[in-house]
Amino acid sequence: MPDGLDLDALSGFLAPIRARLDGATGSASPEHAPSWQAALIKGGKSNLTYRLSDGSHHWVLRRPPLGHVLATAHDMAREYRVMSALAPTPVPVPSMVTLCEDSSVIGVPFYVMDYVEGAILQRTSDTANLADDQRRALAYQLIDTLADLHDVDPDEVGLGDFGRPEGFLQRQVDRWTKQLGKSRSRDIPGSDDLADQLAARVPPSQRAGVVHGDYRLDNVIVGPDLRIRAVLDWEMATLGDPLCDLGLLTVYAVPVPGVAGVISDGMGPHNGFPSIESLTQRYADRSDVDISHLPWYTALGYYKLAVICEGIHFRYAAGQTVGEGFDQIGDIVEPLVSAGREALTG
């Protein structure tokens, strides 16, 4: 049994859902249906993701990490709600199966969604066989999908109360500073200065919309046809300033010494993709927004990622993580803070 899942309890919870779906499609379940099998999907460093299968159904389950869950993080209901709401929009998302907020089933809330066939392109080796025009087309898809997301009217899809856009940027600085205080067990040089500089230079927001919160190439599923089939990992989604997504995408696209290769290999000229400047300009042209303050949003992205990584390091040090690669996360926090300070100073 994989860590973090009680398969016996889970199979009992899913049995009526499976039976209902089988009835709706006219396929009869065997009298003695095979039990569910589950495997941890590698790559995630925050919420835990498992692939579920009983031979006829192929689903994905998401649950919070094993320990040190902060009150404002890892909200399964928010992830489930935003993907359900975006289903009829141009933004590709997996189909939702069920949300369980009853912690008595497996110990924590969780949700289940359809498994989407495709690949996660996280490393340069994952895109090594692509031609330059294929990389360019994929990068343009990624930025256009982000623009599609930010074009969604929250009220029209039932997300009008999903967040508070007013004062969003100042609250982001405050939120991540508080999160760092709750997860910090060591000195992080430069982190206090970066927080102070971000708070002192908050730019005016131009518009409000649905913010993904962690948008990057390796948070989408790419099909064999190189089309983006689903955007994943909505745990930090909210209503706010969409340029936060663009700033964070810049963070992920440009490799930082000491960081590249731990989270992903980036997505830029170093591995055959277009420059991030060309992609941000494509977004600006498509969305008709001023990106002159983008360095501030990029610095916020570095700070946010540093805080998230420090929280992961905190859980790793406490033995509350599942999977591989956590031993390196603590080492990249200081380089991320340094990159954030450099982004602000130009």
N, C-alpha and C positions, 0 to 999 in steps of 0.2 A: 504494500500500500504506500503510495507516495506521501511524503511529509506534507501536512497541512490539509489532508482530505480524509474523511471517513467515508469510504466507498459504500459500505453497507447502508449507512444512513442516507447517503446521497442517492443511491439506487432506489430506495423506498420513496424518497421525495420526488424523483423524476418519473417513477412508474406511471402515474396517472397522466402526466404530460405526454409521455411517449405513447400511451394508449390513445389519448385524444388525437394526437397527430396522425397515428396510424389509421384511426377511424375516419379522419377527414380526407385522407388520401386513398382510402379504400384498401389499404394493405393491412392484412391481419397479422398481429403479433403472434409469434409462436407461443404455445401454451407455457413452455418453460423457456422464457427469453434469456439469452445469455446475460451475465452480469456485466456491469460497466467496467471498462478498463480506462485507466488514466495515466498520463505521463506529463511531467512538468515540461513546459515549453521554455527552453533556454533563451536567455537574452535580456529578460526583464530584471531590473534591480530594485523595483518598488513593489507594486502589487504582484501577486503570484498568479500565473496563468497556466492552465492545464488543458490538454486535449483529451476529450472524453469520447469513447466509442463503445457501442454495444454490438457492433457488426453491421447495423443498419442505419443508425443515427451517428452523426459525427458533429460534435459540439465543442465549444470552448467554455471553460469556467474561469471566472476571475474572482479572486478573494484578496483581502488585505494581507500584508506581511504577517509573520508569526508573532512579532512583538514590537513594543515601543510605537504604537500607533497614535499619532497626534490627533487631537480632537477634530481639527479642520481638514485632515487628510484622509485619503483612502475611502472615500464615500462611494459605496457601490451603487446606491440609488441614483446619484448624480450622473455617473457614467451611463447607467442604463437609460435614464430619462433623456439625456441629450442625444444618444444614438437613436433611440426610438423616435424622437422628434425630427431628426434629420433624415429619416428614411425616405420621405417623399421629395427631398430636395436633390439638386445635382451633386451633393457631397456623398461619395460612396461610403457606406457603413455596413457592417454585418447586420443581419436580421436578428433581432432579439427574441429569445425563447422564453425566459422567465427570470424574475428577480425574487430572491428570498432574503427578507430582512429579519427572519427568525433565527437568532444565533444558536438555538437549540439543535439545529439540524447538523451542522458541521463545526459549530463553535463560533462562527463569525457570519455576517451577511455575505452574500455572493450573488452573482448573476451568471446566466448561461446564454450564449449566443451561438448562431450557426458558425460552423467552421468554414472559412473561406480559403479555397485552394490558391496557392501562389507562394511567392518567395519574399523574405525580408532581406533587403539589400543593405547590409550593415558594414561590410568590409570591402576594401578595394578588390579583393579576390572575387567577390560576388558579382562585380560588374566588369571583370577583366575581359570577358568575351564580347562585350558590347562595342559596336562601332561608335565613333565620335558623334555621328548624327543621332544614334539611338540614345546616347547619354544626354545629348542636348534636348531631344524630344521628351525624355523622362523628366529632366529638370524643369522644363517648361510646364509639363503636366502637374508637377508638384506645386509650382508657384501658382498656376491657374486654379488648381483645386483649393488652395488657400484663399485666393480671391473669391472663389465661389462660396466658400464658407462665410467669409466676411460680408458677402452680398445678401445672405439670408436675413430676412426680417424676423427677429426673435418673436414678436407678437404673432406673426402668421403661423408659426410652428408650435405655439404654446410654450415658448420659453421667455415670455416677457418678464417673468419674476425670477429668472434663473440667476440674477446677480444685480449689483448696484453699480451702474456705470459711473455715476457722479462720484468724483474723488477717487476713482479706481487706482490711478497710478500712485498716489500717495499711500493708499492702503496697501498696495503691493509691496512698497518699500518697508512699511511698518510690519506687514505680515511676515515677510521673509526674515526680517531682523528678529522678530519674536520667535519664529521657528528655529532659527539658529541658536538662540538662547536656550531653548528647550532640549536641543540635541548636542550642544557643545560640551565636550569633555576635555578640551585642550585649547591652547592658544593658537589662533589662526592669524598670522601677521597680515595686516592690511585690511581685514574684514570690517573693522569698525570705521576706518577711514572711507572705504567704499560705500558703506551704508550712509554715512554722513553726507558724502558728495552727491549720492543719488537723491537724498531727501532735499538737498539744497537746490537742485537743478531740475525739478520735476517740470516737464514741458506741458503745454496745454493740449488736451485731447481734441482731435478733429472730428471723431465720430465714435459711435458705440456699436458693438456687434458681438456675435458669439466668438469667444476666444478659445482655441483648443488648449493652449497652455504648454504643449510639449511637441510642437509640430516639426517633423524632420523626415528625411527619406526612410530611415529604418523604423518609423512608426506608421508605415503604410505597407499594404500587401500588393505586390506587383505580379500580375499574371504572366503566363508564358508569352502572351502577345505584347508584353511591356506596357499594358494599361494598368493604371492604379485601380484596384478592385475594392479596396477598403482602407479607410483611415482608422487607426487603432489608438488605444491608450488615451482615453478622454478623462482621466481621473482629475485633472486640474482645469477642466473646462468651466467657463463662467461667462458672464456678460461684462464687457469692459472695452479697453482700447485695443483694436486689432493689431496695431503696430507692435504690440508685445510679441505676437507670434512671428512677425517678420524679423524683429530683433533677435529672437531666440534661434530662428532658422539660420541667421548669420553666424551665431555662436557655433552651431553644429557644423556649418559648411566650411569654416576656416579652421584648419588644424592649429592647436595650441601646443607648444613644446611641453612635454610632460603629461599631456592629456590625450593626444591623438593615439588611437588604437585601444584605449581603455573603454571608452563609450562607443565610438564608431570611428571610422577612418575619415570622416568628413565627406564633402561633396563639392569639389572645386577644380580649378585647373590642374592641381597636383595629381589628380587621378582621372583627368579627361573630361570633367564636367565644365560647364560655362562658369565664368566668374560670378561671384555672389553679387557684385555690383550690377551686372547685366540682369540678374534675376530680380533684384530689388527694384530696378528701374522698370522692368516689365510689370511688376506688381503695381508700382506707382502709376504707370500709364493706364493699366486696366482699371484701377480703383479710384483714380483721380485724387490722390492724396499727396501731401507734401512730406517727403521723407528726409528733410534736412536735419531733423532731430533724431534720426535713426541711431547715431552712436550712443545716445542715452538709453534707448531701448535695448541696444546690444549689451551695454554695461549691466543693465538690470537682468538681462538673460544670463550673463556670466555669474552674477551674484545669486540669482535663483538656483542655478545649477550647482553652484558651490554649496549652498545650504542643503539642497536635496542630497548631494553626495555625502555631506557631513552627517546627515541623518542616517543614510545607509551604512556609513562607517560606524556610527554609534550602535546600530543593530548588529552589525557584524562582530564588533568587539564584545557584545553581550551574548553572542552565540544565538541570535534570533533571526538568522537568514537561511535561505534554502537555495542551493545552486552554486555555480562557479563564478569566479572573477571578483568576488567581494573584497578579497584581500588587497586589491590594488586601488579601490575607490578612495580610501583616505588620502592616498598620495597625490591625488589630482586636485584637491580642494584649494590648496595655496596657489597653484598655477592658475586656476580659474579666477580667483580673487585678483591676482596680479593682472590678468588679461582684462578684467572688468575695469580696473583703475586706468589701464592704458587706453581702453576704448573711450573713456571720458576725457582724457587729456589729449587725445588725437596723436 
